[in-house]
Amino acid sequence: MATLLFVAGDYPPNRSRRSWLTVSAVVAGILLIAGLFWQAHSIGLLRKAESGPARGPADLAGRAVTESMLKGIDLRGADLSGANFDELSLIHLSLAGATAPGASFVGANLEGVSMQGADFRGANFSMACLRGSHLDGADLTGADINGADITGINFSPNVRKTLVGKAVPKGVQIPSCK
């Protein structure tokens, strides 16, 4: 393209040929730039932010969550209000800072999961494995722990007063803790 422009500028004999070469160089340049933009777009260098993977906390409010939905998802700070996680294994995820009032974790495996600062008001943890979970600063007002394994969790007396149901006695194995 640059060569065509230089030739057009130095080509003395005919003004119309010089114009033709200049126009050809400009058109070739435009086509070249358009081709480069097309290639950059096709390999993903020029995609809009919203066309890529979702950024920020997940929103699973009110949804019945499946194992496949949990692959590659970040649940820290996510909206899980009323979501259903029944009988799922969440041991490799973090629920820290999640908003999950009314969510259901019946029979779910949450062993060792970080749930610090999360909102679990009215959540159902019946028959769930909460063994060794990190619940510092979590709001568990009205959470149902009936039949849950809470081994290794020291609830403050204020939190314990707000919990619903009775956890399994220490040493009793429940299916979700396997």
One Martini backbone bead per residue (centre of mass of N, CA, C, O) as a GRO file, in nm:
protein
  178
    1MET     BB    1   0.061   0.062  -0.023
    2ALA     BB    2   0.303   0.252   0.011
    3THR     BB    3   0.417   0.201  -0.269
    4LEU     BB    4   0.180   0.313  -0.429
    5LEU     BB    5   0.202   0.602  -0.316
    6PHE     BB    6   0.490   0.658  -0.409
    7VAL     BB    7   0.446   0.605  -0.708
    8ALA     BB    8   0.221   0.814  -0.749
    9GLY     BB    9   0.402   1.061  -0.661
   10ASP     BB   10   0.649   0.982  -0.883
   11TYR     BB   11   0.458   0.981  -1.128
   12PRO     BB   12   0.485   1.196  -1.400
   13PRO     BB   13   0.331   1.178  -1.678
   14ASN     BB   14   0.024   1.114  -1.558
   15ARG     BB   15  -0.238   1.231  -1.377
   16SER     BB   16  -0.447   0.992  -1.401
   17ARG     BB   17  -0.252   0.769  -1.309
   18ARG     BB   18  -0.192   0.887  -1.032
   19SER     BB   19  -0.485   0.878  -0.932
   20TRP     BB   20  -0.526   0.578  -0.967
   21LEU     BB   21  -0.299   0.490  -0.771
   22THR     BB   22  -0.409   0.636  -0.525
   23VAL     BB   23  -0.684   0.497  -0.513
   24SER     BB   24  -0.571   0.208  -0.497
   25ALA     BB   25  -0.417   0.247  -0.232
   26VAL     BB   26  -0.660   0.323  -0.056
   27VAL     BB   27  -0.831   0.070  -0.108
   28ALA     BB   28  -0.619  -0.134  -0.013
   29GLY     BB   29  -0.603  -0.020   0.275
   30ILE     BB   30  -0.897  -0.064   0.356
   31LEU     BB   31  -0.900  -0.370   0.306
   32LEU     BB   32  -0.674  -0.439   0.502
   33ILE     BB   33  -0.803  -0.325   0.760
   34ALA     BB   34  -1.064  -0.486   0.744
   35GLY     BB   35  -0.925  -0.765   0.756
   36LEU     BB   36  -0.793  -0.724   1.035
   37PHE     BB   37  -1.056  -0.679   1.193
   38TRP     BB   38  -1.188  -0.946   1.120
   39GLN     BB   39  -0.971  -1.126   1.248
   40ALA     BB   40  -0.981  -1.011   1.534
   41HIS     BB   41  -1.279  -1.085   1.576
   42SER     BB   42  -1.265  -1.398   1.514
   43ILE     BB   43  -1.048  -1.436   1.771
   44GLY     BB   44  -1.157  -1.217   2.010
   45LEU     BB   45  -1.032  -0.911   2.032
   46LEU     BB   46  -1.334  -0.742   1.957
   47ARG     BB   47  -1.519  -0.799   2.188
   48LYS     BB   48  -1.769  -0.758   2.374
   49ALA     BB   49  -1.827  -0.784   2.704
   50GLU     BB   50  -2.124  -0.920   2.677
   51SER     BB   51  -2.016  -1.173   2.493
   52GLY     BB   52  -1.892  -1.288   2.722
   53PRO     BB   53  -1.842  -1.381   3.012
   54ALA     BB   54  -1.963  -1.354   3.302
   55ARG     BB   55  -1.961  -1.101   3.542
   56GLY     BB   56  -1.954  -1.158   3.848
   57PRO     BB   57  -2.203  -1.248   4.016
   58ALA     BB   58  -2.425  -1.477   4.044
   59ASP     BB   59  -2.771  -1.566   3.921
   60LEU     BB   60  -2.994  -1.808   4.103
   61ALA     BB   61  -3.265  -1.712   4.156
   62GLY     BB   62  -3.511  -1.962   4.190
   63ARG     BB   63  -3.335  -2.206   4.111
   64ALA     BB   64  -3.262  -2.521   3.982
   65VAL     BB   65  -2.976  -2.673   4.059
   66THR     BB   66  -2.700  -2.814   3.893
   67GLU     BB   67  -2.402  -2.957   3.842
   68SER     BB   68  -2.350  -2.820   3.560
   69MET     BB   69  -2.393  -2.522   3.671
   70LEU     BB   70  -2.123  -2.534   3.866
   71LYS     BB   71  -1.932  -2.514   3.638
   72GLY     BB   72  -1.728  -2.238   3.668
   73ILE     BB   73  -1.856  -2.104   3.919
   74ASP     BB   74  -1.925  -1.803   4.110
   75LEU     BB   75  -2.065  -1.771   4.452
   76ARG     BB   76  -1.949  -1.514   4.534
   77GLY     BB   77  -2.201  -1.291   4.602
   78ALA     BB   78  -2.447  -1.434   4.524
   79ASP     BB   79  -2.776  -1.488   4.400
   80LEU     BB   80  -2.974  -1.742   4.602
   81SER     BB   81  -3.264  -1.684   4.619
   82GLY     BB   82  -3.454  -1.971   4.643
   83ALA     BB   83  -3.264  -2.182   4.579
   84ASN     BB   84  -3.180  -2.522   4.456
   85PHE     BB   85  -2.934  -2.760   4.629
   86ASP     BB   86  -3.026  -3.038   4.640
   87GLU     BB   87  -2.790  -3.292   4.670
   88LEU     BB   88  -2.532  -3.124   4.645
   89SER     BB   89  -2.194  -3.053   4.568
   90LEU     BB   90  -1.996  -2.770   4.732
   91ILE     BB   91  -1.684  -2.820   4.820
   92HIS     BB   92  -1.544  -2.625   4.572
   93LEU     BB   93  -1.690  -2.381   4.698
   94SER     BB   94  -1.801  -2.039   4.748
   95LEU     BB   95  -2.038  -1.848   4.977
   96ALA     BB   96  -1.921  -1.585   5.019
   97GLY     BB   97  -2.156  -1.327   5.045
   98ALA     BB   98  -2.411  -1.453   4.998
   99THR     BB   99  -2.758  -1.449   4.881
  100ALA     BB  100  -2.986  -1.700   5.063
  101PRO     BB  101  -3.281  -1.665   5.111
  102GLY     BB  102  -3.463  -1.963   5.110
  103ALA     BB  103  -3.273  -2.170   5.055
  104SER     BB  104  -3.189  -2.508   4.935
  105PHE     BB  105  -2.982  -2.780   5.121
  106VAL     BB  106  -3.090  -3.060   5.098
  107GLY     BB  107  -2.844  -3.297   5.126
  108ALA     BB  108  -2.596  -3.129   5.115
  109ASN     BB  109  -2.246  -3.068   5.042
  110LEU     BB  110  -2.060  -2.836   5.281
  111GLU     BB  111  -1.780  -2.927   5.338
  112GLY     BB  112  -1.569  -2.658   5.420
  113VAL     BB  113  -1.732  -2.419   5.339
  114SER     BB  114  -1.744  -2.089   5.251
  115MET     BB  115  -1.990  -1.861   5.444
  116GLN     BB  116  -1.898  -1.582   5.486
  117GLY     BB  117  -2.132  -1.328   5.521
  118ALA     BB  118  -2.390  -1.469   5.470
  119ASP     BB  119  -2.740  -1.508   5.361
  120PHE     BB  120  -2.953  -1.758   5.552
  121ARG     BB  121  -3.238  -1.679   5.577
  122GLY     BB  122  -3.446  -1.956   5.586
  123ALA     BB  123  -3.275  -2.183   5.531
  124ASN     BB  124  -3.226  -2.529   5.412
  125PHE     BB  125  -3.022  -2.787   5.605
  126SER     BB  126  -3.141  -3.053   5.580
  127MET     BB  127  -2.922  -3.318   5.583
  128ALA     BB  128  -2.664  -3.161   5.587
  129CYS     BB  129  -2.317  -3.100   5.523
  130LEU     BB  130  -2.135  -2.879   5.764
  131ARG     BB  131  -1.864  -2.979   5.812
  132GLY     BB  132  -1.637  -2.725   5.872
  133SER     BB  133  -1.771  -2.474   5.820
  134HIS     BB  134  -1.766  -2.121   5.729
  135LEU     BB  135  -1.979  -1.888   5.939
  136ASP     BB  136  -1.868  -1.615   5.964
  137GLY     BB  137  -2.118  -1.368   5.970
  138ALA     BB  138  -2.361  -1.530   5.930
  139ASP     BB  139  -2.708  -1.539   5.846
  140LEU     BB  140  -2.929  -1.782   6.038
  141THR     BB  141  -3.211  -1.688   6.050
  142GLY     BB  142  -3.425  -1.961   6.046
  143ALA     BB  143  -3.252  -2.196   6.003
  144ASP     BB  144  -3.250  -2.535   5.891
  145ILE     BB  145  -3.085  -2.821   6.087
  146ASN     BB  146  -3.232  -3.079   6.043
  147GLY     BB  147  -3.008  -3.345   6.041
  148ALA     BB  148  -2.743  -3.204   6.056
  149ASP     BB  149  -2.392  -3.169   6.013
  150ILE     BB  150  -2.203  -2.962   6.269
  151THR     BB  151  -1.924  -3.039   6.280
  152GLY     BB  152  -1.702  -2.779   6.387
  153ILE     BB  153  -1.934  -2.583   6.484
  154ASN     BB  154  -1.949  -2.260   6.651
  155PHE     BB  155  -2.216  -2.139   6.784
  156SER     BB  156  -2.358  -1.890   6.899
  157PRO     BB  157  -2.608  -1.830   7.113
  158ASN     BB  158  -2.759  -1.636   6.921
  159VAL     BB  159  -2.768  -1.828   6.677
  160ARG     BB  160  -2.889  -2.084   6.808
  161LYS     BB  161  -3.172  -1.946   6.867
  162THR     BB  162  -3.243  -1.917   6.542
  163LEU     BB  163  -3.253  -2.206   6.499
  164VAL     BB  164  -3.388  -2.487   6.328
  165GLY     BB  165  -3.382  -2.759   6.482
  166LYS     BB  166  -3.189  -3.071   6.484
  167ALA     BB  167  -2.900  -3.194   6.503
  168VAL     BB  168  -2.692  -3.431   6.482
  169PRO     BB  169  -2.518  -3.626   6.652
  170LYS     BB  170  -2.226  -3.703   6.732
  171GLY     BB  171  -2.120  -3.965   6.500
  172VAL     BB  172  -2.341  -3.932   6.297
  173GLN     BB  173  -2.416  -4.059   5.986
  174ILE     BB  174  -2.470  -3.896   5.680
  175PRO     BB  175  -2.512  -3.908   5.342
  176SER     BB  176  -2.381  -3.614   5.271
  177CYS     BB  177  -2.088  -3.715   5.423
  178LYS     BB  178  -1.942  -3.896   5.170
   0.00000   0.00000   0.00000
